Amino acid sequence: MHFPWSPFSAVRDVDFTEGPEGERKDPTANVNKVEKPMPGEYAGETAKGFLTILEAVAEAVPVPGVGIVVKLALKIIKTCEEGHATLEQAQELKLRIKALVLTLVNELKGKKEGEIRAQMIQGITILQSLNNNKLAHNIEHTDVIPKLEQQIATFYAQQQQNTQRLNEDHTSVADNQLSMVDVKAVLAQVLPSDMSFSPTRALIPANTNIFHGRDTLVAELVGVLVGGSRRHICLLGPGGMGKTSTSLAVMNHPDVEARFAEHLRVWVPCVKAPSTALLIDTLCASLGISTKSGNPLSDILSVLRTSPPIVLVLDNFETPWSAAEGQSEVEQVIRDINRIPHVTLFVTIRSLSPPCEDLPWHCVDLRAVDATAARDIYISWHPKGNEGLGIPDLLELIGHMPLTVMLMAKFAASTGLSAEDVAEKYKALGMAVMGQRLDTKTSMDVCIGLSVNSPRMAAHPEAFELLCTIAMLPAGTSYETLFKWWARDLIGGLGVLKDMSLVEQNGSTLSVLPVIQRYILHDSRFSKRVRMSMIESACQFLEAHASDINDELYKSHSAAMSTEEGNLEAVLLTIPEIHATQDGFLLRVIRDGFLLLARHQQHHSARVNVIERALYLARHIDDNILQGDLLFCYGDSLLLVNQYDKAHKQLEAALGHFLSASDRKRAANCRLGLAHAIQSQAVGTFKRCQEIIVDAQADCKAIDDEALAACCLIYLARLHFMYRNFPTALDLLTQAEPVLAWAKDWYYHAECSKVISWVHYHMGQYDLAYAYAASALEGSSRIGGGRGCAYLHDRIGKILSARGDFEGSLRSCLRCLEIRKSLGLPPSPDALQGMGLAWAKLGKVEDARQAFEELLQQFASSDAPAPSPDDQFTCTQLFLRRLENPTLLPTQEEYDVLQRLYSDDHIEKILAPAP
């Protein structure tokens, strides 16, 4: 597919120069010069060839919807009788064409139809005057003017539509009522949101229906939570004692519900977290934090610091606490959370002592219930066994543990055996195992073994395989997902497993209790065939949901992958070491399993353990494309978490593999990532980055991929923007934008619009900056980019402030805070600073002061998600001092910082006295 123009030679007229070490200067000293043809080319250049060059220049129009102006200019030039043009004429034409377009958008807004027509004719006349030739026909009698008017009308209609959408999206708080009180209300709660990209918090599950013998303990623990002094709670004891059930009874108690709102009682299922990284990821998921920062733990702590009093229930905490990597990192997480005084931890753990024993714990070593409670549990699960005389002896034999009592009651009910007969079977199996009285763990295993090998299970051989399947899914799964993806042919066994209490259902989620899971997954019992089948199912699930970000199904597929992410990761990470002779299977698992999951995690989390494991498994596979894909994914993931030096090394290695495989498309993408890494590492890298991007453009040209070439222009434009060479950046971006729209690449189209908006802002062209930001916001919403939407509301707030619309700026900044809060992200420093500036200009000095002080508090926590926190800190201190002395001028150092964050025109407005 070819586009109306080619972006392949977009930088051919740029002369790159490098500034002194540590200094950024304009690297394009002759950027406004039109490249002079070689003597031979110049002498024989026809009018048609000259127009082709001009068309490439003319299409770089920094305004959407008015490209017809350039076509009109070309029509004028085509009327030339002379077949050649001088370079001076070309330079003037280029500047006049761009001036005309900017005039049309910047000066015609709001004018009447007659004035617009007159202004257009005047601009066209200017173009006509560049040569001595008359137009082929009178402009007044052509259809060019009506077409041009229609283009302008369409552009402004779209701009008005985006403006209206933004206004509807803003909070309903009236302008004159918006104050810091509203901001604090946003920061102090988890907002219910109708946005599809908003994750939700993991709320406390419902109580178990059968719960006996713990009423006194529940009352005691409720008193600890609602009392005046803050103490963490830790329920200790072996598996099967009812620690989880007790914690649910406490957290769903009316007194606790009255003290802590629903979203302030957070369920953290640590059974899904056999490592520190997965514990942090589980905390993020439970708190509804969608993070892509370099430090997700900091995001967690920041969210907790801005929360009202909150309880985190860390259930089955023995999983991360007993991880092979050791306890020091997990301990640090607990200690960091403990430093936040209004956060209470409620931990259940199979252990003899709590984690971090020196913390203020209220510990309870949960043991068996008494005989009366044990009998109540047994009869509740097996009402027809009420007449059995041997029940007390059976319950004494199995130790009065709630789980063993439930299992044996279900076993008796399914077999029709009396309590006495069940006791005999227990003794027989127990003697075979130990030959003596059983300890708590072995007694539990015997009861599970009796249930698993019961006649009911034997009559349904698919039931055990289904149990193994569900046991491999630590996050649990829905009925629909289970039988569509994980266990297509095993549906008949579910009823048996639920009847035997080997599988439990909470709402729509099916899962296996951790103590039963441990028993089932033991190497002596678990089938290798089931493991391999589950790995294959994981690959099929990932293949079916691996949509491109521009695909209309991307959001729904991405949501499905996020729901099953914990299970997919757990299944894939169980793959054993495979000998080289089995590389075919391993190759498929890495390509269609690990790599697809890792790419999903690039957009939704900050973890790299999946891609690191894939690289380890693939270390002996001789496949340049696979090795390159893995290294590129790893490097790209590291870029997202700001580990630029490490990313640089991985991307260089990936590029080597792609070049060896002669895959130029992959090589081009890799070069762009490499340029990003180098650009982010240090100053003084302009020439090196430009060379890499030009190499990527050569790759694109070789494979005729014009959409990817347009992406190259975005990267090059970012580089120019970094060096404050705004006109060149704008030229490049406005060449890329129509190609990306043509290719329907909405992700990069939104990115392109976003950068165009920011370039216009720094050039002081705020109407255009606003229009492009609105376009980017629409594109980001289309692909479900919640974080991107928050960023754009932040940017729009700054643009509105520069235009003098301080009320609009406040609304947009508040919307940014709302979205970030709904995502579980810390407040945006830019948004808080923008609100402070707006209130200062509106004369609301106290609100401004509180906004700036809130921002300084965020910086004090070291968790502010700002790309340049030192710059933000410096500006905020300056703005606070200016509240006391509005005539105070910044020092040179402070002014340099302001220039990095604000446009020159905006700085003048910020420093101007408030009206």
Secondary structure as UniProt FT lines:
FT   TURN            8..13
FT   TURN            21..22
FT   TURN            29..32
FT   HELIX           39..44
FT   HELIX           47..58
FT   TURN            64..65
FT   HELIX           68..78
FT   HELIX           87..107
FT   TURN            109..110
FT   HELIX           113..128
FT   TURN            129..130
FT   HELIX           139..141
FT   HELIX           144..169
FT   HELIX           175..177
FT   HELIX           180..187
FT   TURN            196..197
FT   HELIX           215..226
FT   STRAND          232..236
FT   TURN            239..240
FT   HELIX           243..251
FT   HELIX           254..259
FT   HELIX           262..264
FT   STRAND          265..269
FT   HELIX           270..272
FT   HELIX           276..287
FT   HELIX           296..305
FT   STRAND          310..315
FT   TURN            316..317
FT   HELIX           318..321
FT   TURN            324..325
FT   HELIX           328..338
FT   TURN            341..342
FT   STRAND          343..348
FT   TURN            357..358
FT   STRAND          361..365
FT   HELIX           371..381
FT   HELIX           383..387
FT   TURN            389..390
FT   HELIX           391..398
FT   TURN            399..400
FT   HELIX           402..415
FT   HELIX           419..433
FT   HELIX           440..452
FT   HELIX           455..458
FT   HELIX           462..471
FT   TURN            474..475
FT   STRAND          477..478
FT   HELIX           479..481
FT   HELIX           482..486
FT   TURN            488..489
FT   HELIX           491..493
FT   HELIX           494..499
FT   TURN            500..501
FT   STRAND          504..506
FT   TURN            507..508
FT   STRAND          509..511
FT   HELIX           514..520
FT   TURN            523..525
FT   HELIX           528..544
FT   TURN            549..550
FT   TURN            552..553
FT   HELIX           554..572
FT   TURN            573..574
FT   HELIX           580..582
FT   HELIX           583..589
FT   HELIX           590..594
FT   HELIX           595..604
FT   HELIX           609..617
FT   TURN            618..620
FT   HELIX           624..640
FT   TURN            641..642
FT   HELIX           644..660
FT   TURN            661..662
FT   HELIX           664..681
FT   HELIX           686..703
FT   HELIX           706..722
FT   TURN            723..724
FT   HELIX           726..742
FT   TURN            743..744
FT   HELIX           746..762
FT   TURN            763..764
FT   HELIX           766..782
FT   TURN            783..784
FT   HELIX           786..802
FT   TURN            803..804
FT   HELIX           806..822
FT   TURN            823..824
FT   HELIX           829..841
FT   TURN            842..843
FT   HELIX           845..860
FT   TURN            861..862
FT   HELIX           869..884
FT   TURN            886..887
FT   HELIX           892..901
FT   HELIX           904..911
//
